[in-house]
Amino acid sequence: TGLGSLEGRAPVTRSGARPGDVVALAGRVGWAAAGLAVLQRGFRSPGVVVAAHRVPQPPYAAGPAAAAAGATARIDVSDGLLADLGHVAAASGVVIDVRRPAVPQKLVEVGAALGSDPVSFLLTGGEDHALAATFPPGAELPAGFTPIGEVRAGDAAVLVEGKPYDGEAGWAHFA
């Protein structure tokens, strides 16, 4: 249960993304998934990814900052970036096109050690509790947000560099 005050503002929901909006991310993604993969293989190292899985670090201040900056839609990333952006795309009736992310070196190392694609940690891994939001074109993004894609007109979908992602999008409840 979340309790608080909107301080007179309208809520920023999943359904407000519009074509032309910028998709931005606050917080990190993929680290908890890498930590879970390490633990599932019976390892405890590298400690930084195991710690990310065990104790996520949500960017709590990013939510109010996004609202104050005029975010049109917003969602926490707990089920995987593509899966959660899929909820925004469906609620808003738009296409969200995400750029292929740069992979932090530590996730490259974990992927190599486990024989896994480290990009999948970033795109489909959950439990980091980052915050994704859409902002009007030309809006100044709040501190801590990095642009990762754009919103386009079309039937609800999430793409990676203009193409459907080849794999699971993330955690699917009740699947």
C-alpha positions in Angstrom: 0.0 0.0 0.0 1.3 3.4 -0.9 0.2 6.4 1.0 0.9 10.0 0.3 -0.3 13.2 -1.2 -0.3 14.4 -4.8 -0.2 18.0 -3.5 -3.0 19.0 -5.8 -1.5 17.5 -8.9 -3.3 15.0 -11.1 -1.7 11.5 -10.9 0.7 10.4 -13.6 -0.6 7.1 -14.8 0.4 4.5 -17.4 -2.1 5.8 -19.9 -0.7 9.3 -20.7 2.1 8.5 -23.2 1.7 10.3 -26.5 3.5 10.0 -29.9 6.6 12.1 -29.9 7.2 11.7 -26.1 10.7 10.8 -24.9 11.0 7.6 -22.9 13.5 8.0 -20.0 14.7 5.8 -17.1 15.8 6.6 -13.6 17.7 4.0 -11.6 19.4 0.9 -12.9 18.0 -2.2 -14.6 19.5 -5.6 -15.0 21.6 -5.8 -11.9 19.1 -7.7 -9.8 18.5 -10.2 -12.7 22.3 -10.7 -12.9 22.4 -11.3 -9.2 19.6 -13.8 -9.3 21.3 -15.7 -12.2 24.5 -15.8 -10.1 22.7 -17.1 -7.1 20.7 -19.7 -9.1 24.0 -21.1 -10.3 25.2 -21.5 -6.7 27.6 -18.6 -6.6 27.8 -15.6 -4.4 30.1 -13.4 -6.5 30.3 -10.8 -7.8 28.9 -9.4 -4.7 27.6 -6.1 -6.3 25.0 -8.0 -8.4 24.1 -10.3 -5.6 23.5 -7.3 -3.3 21.4 -5.7 -6.1 19.2 -8.7 -6.1 18.9 -8.9 -2.3 18.5 -5.2 -1.5 17.1 -3.1 -4.5 17.8 0.6 -4.5 14.6 2.2 -6.0 15.1 5.9 -7.0 12.3 7.1 -4.7 12.8 10.8 -5.4 12.5 10.2 -9.2 8.7 9.8 -9.0 7.9 13.3 -7.7 10.6 14.8 -9.9 9.1 13.2 -13.0 5.6 14.5 -12.1 7.0 18.0 -11.5 8.8 17.9 -14.8 5.6 17.1 -16.7 5.9 13.3 -17.2 3.0 12.1 -19.3 3.1 8.4 -18.1 5.1 6.6 -15.5 5.7 3.0 -14.2 8.1 1.2 -11.9 10.3 -1.4 -13.5 9.8 -4.5 -11.4 8.9 -7.1 -14.0 11.5 -6.1 -16.7 11.9 -3.0 -18.7 10.2 -4.4 -21.8 7.3 -6.0 -19.9 6.6 -2.9 -17.8 6.9 -0.5 -20.8 4.4 -2.9 -22.5 1.9 -1.9 -19.8 2.4 1.7 -20.7 2.1 1.0 -24.4 -1.1 -0.9 -23.9 -2.7 1.6 -21.5 -1.7 4.5 -23.8 -2.4 2.8 -27.1 1.1 3.6 -28.5 4.3 2.0 -29.7 7.4 2.4 -27.5 10.7 2.0 -29.2 13.7 1.5 -26.9 17.3 1.9 -27.9 19.6 -1.1 -27.3 21.2 -0.2 -24.0 24.9 0.0 -23.3 25.8 -2.9 -21.0 27.8 -2.1 -17.8 31.1 -4.0 -17.7 30.1 -5.9 -14.5 27.0 -7.3 -16.3 29.2 -8.2 -19.3 31.4 -10.2 -17.0 28.4 -12.0 -15.4 27.0 -12.8 -18.8 30.3 -14.2 -20.0 30.8 -16.3 -16.8 27.3 -17.8 -17.0 27.0 -18.1 -20.8 24.1 -15.6 -20.8 23.3 -12.6 -23.0 23.9 -9.6 -20.7 21.5 -7.4 -22.8 18.7 -9.7 -21.6 19.4 -8.7 -18.0 18.8 -5.1 -18.9 15.8 -5.5 -21.1 13.9 -8.3 -19.3 15.3 -8.6 -15.8 13.1 -7.3 -12.9 13.3 -6.4 -9.3 15.6 -3.4 -9.6 12.6 -1.1 -9.2 13.8 1.6 -11.5 11.3 4.2 -12.8 10.4 4.6 -16.5 8.5 7.7 -17.6 7.6 9.5 -20.8 8.0 13.2 -21.2 6.8 15.6 -23.9 9.2 16.3 -26.7 11.7 19.0 -25.8 11.0 18.7 -22.1 14.0 19.0 -19.8 14.4 15.7 -18.1 14.8 15.7 -14.3 18.2 14.9 -12.8 18.8 11.1 -12.7 16.7 10.4 -15.8 18.4 9.1 -19.0 16.6 9.0 -22.4 16.2 5.4 -23.6 13.7 5.6 -26.4 10.7 7.3 -28.0 6.9 6.9 -28.3 5.3 6.5 -31.7 1.8 6.2 -33.0 0.6 2.6 -33.8 -0.9 -0.4 -32.2 0.4 -1.0 -28.7 3.8 -2.6 -28.8 7.3 -2.3 -27.4 10.2 -2.6 -29.9 13.9 -2.6 -29.5 15.5 -0.4 -32.2 12.4 -0.7 -34.3 12.1 -4.5 -34.1 10.2 -6.9 -31.8 12.5 -8.3 -29.1 13.4 -12.0 -29.7 12.7 -13.5 -26.3 10.6 -13.1 -23.2 9.9 -9.5 -22.3 10.1 -10.2 -18.6 8.0 -11.6 -15.8 4.4 -12.3 -16.9 2.0 -12.6 -14.0 -0.5 -15.5 -14.3 1.3 -16.8 -17.5 
